[in-house]
Amino acid sequence: MNPHPQSPKMEAQRHELFSGIIAHATQILMDLGFPEEIADQAGVAIVDYLIQDWGGQYVTIPMDYKFRIAQRDLELYRAHRGDFVETARRFGMSHRGARKAYERVLRRIQDRDQGKLFEL
């Protein structure tokens, strides 16, 4: 007898997640010019990796967008050449929004490089 019975709902969600990962990876690789068989094998390999390295773990995937915003902010920071109006136009943002994004990245870099004086 299995000491950890799994609910049919959880099993269905897991199957849906793995199938979605395979399908998404396959589509991305096909869009990049890989043959369908190779793209599908890569998708399966990604799922196999998740199963082998993360199997048995409970992982919550947040629904926020902070990761994507952080990527955009870093790209904005690297592209900025002193003119916030031009930077804002390039990234489809307001002047103030571009300035705030730039300052967020600058603070993170300073915190990383200098540390905080009074960390709790």
C-alpha positions in Angstrom: 0.0 0.0 0.0 1.3 3.4 -0.9 1.9 5.5 2.3 1.3 8.7 0.3 -1.8 8.3 -1.8 -2.2 11.0 -4.5 -5.5 12.6 -5.3 -6.7 12.3 -8.9 -7.0 16.1 -9.1 -3.3 16.5 -8.1 -2.3 13.8 -10.6 -4.3 15.6 -13.4 -2.7 18.9 -12.5 0.8 17.4 -12.7 0.0 15.8 -16.0 -1.4 19.1 -17.3 1.8 20.9 -16.1 4.2 18.4 -17.7 2.2 18.3 -20.9 2.2 22.1 -21.1 5.9 22.3 -20.5 6.6 19.8 -23.3 4.2 21.5 -25.7 5.6 25.0 -24.9 9.3 23.9 -25.2 8.5 22.1 -28.4 6.8 25.1 -30.0 9.6 27.5 -29.0 12.3 25.2 -30.5 10.3 24.6 -33.6 9.9 28.4 -34.0 13.7 28.6 -33.8 14.0 26.1 -36.6 14.5 22.8 -34.9 12.7 19.7 -36.4 9.6 18.7 -34.5 11.1 15.4 -33.2 14.1 17.1 -31.8 12.0 19.9 -30.2 9.7 17.3 -28.7 12.6 15.3 -27.3 14.0 18.5 -25.7 10.6 19.2 -24.1 10.5 15.7 -22.7 14.1 16.1 -21.4 13.1 19.3 -19.6 10.2 17.4 -17.9 12.5 14.5 -17.0 14.9 16.9 -15.4 12.2 18.5 -13.3 11.0 15.0 -12.2 14.5 13.8 -11.4 15.8 16.9 -9.6 12.6 18.3 -8.1 10.4 15.2 -7.7 8.8 15.0 -4.3 9.1 18.7 -3.6 6.3 21.1 -3.1 6.9 24.2 -5.1 4.6 27.2 -5.3 4.9 29.3 -8.4 3.8 32.8 -7.7 1.5 34.6 -10.1 3.2 38.0 -9.8 5.1 39.6 -12.6 8.1 41.0 -10.6 10.6 38.7 -12.4 9.6 40.0 -15.8 9.5 43.6 -14.6 13.0 43.1 -13.1 14.3 41.9 -16.5 12.8 44.9 -18.2 14.2 47.3 -15.7 17.7 45.8 -16.1 17.4 46.1 -19.9 16.3 49.7 -19.4 19.1 50.4 -17.1 21.7 49.0 -19.5 20.1 50.9 -22.5 19.8 54.3 -20.7 22.2 57.0 -22.0 21.3 59.9 -19.8 18.0 61.0 -21.5 15.0 59.7 -19.6 12.6 61.0 -22.3 14.3 58.9 -24.9 14.6 55.9 -22.6 10.9 56.2 -21.7 9.9 56.4 -25.4 12.0 53.4 -26.3 10.4 51.2 -23.6 6.8 52.6 -24.0 6.8 54.1 -20.6 6.2 57.5 -19.0 9.2 59.6 -18.2 8.6 59.2 -14.5 8.2 55.4 -14.9 11.5 55.1 -16.7 13.3 57.1 -14.0 11.8 54.9 -11.3 12.7 51.7 -13.1 16.3 53.0 -13.5 16.5 54.0 -9.8 15.2 50.5 -8.7 18.0 48.8 -10.6 20.6 51.3 -9.3 19.5 50.7 -5.7 19.7 46.9 -6.2 23.2 47.2 -7.6 24.3 49.5 -4.8 22.8 47.2 -2.2 24.5 44.2 -3.7 27.9 45.9 -4.0 27.9 47.9 -0.8 25.5 46.0 1.5 23.2 47.7 3.9 24.6 49.6 6.9 21.9 48.4 9.3 20.6 45.0 8.3 18.1 43.5 10.6 
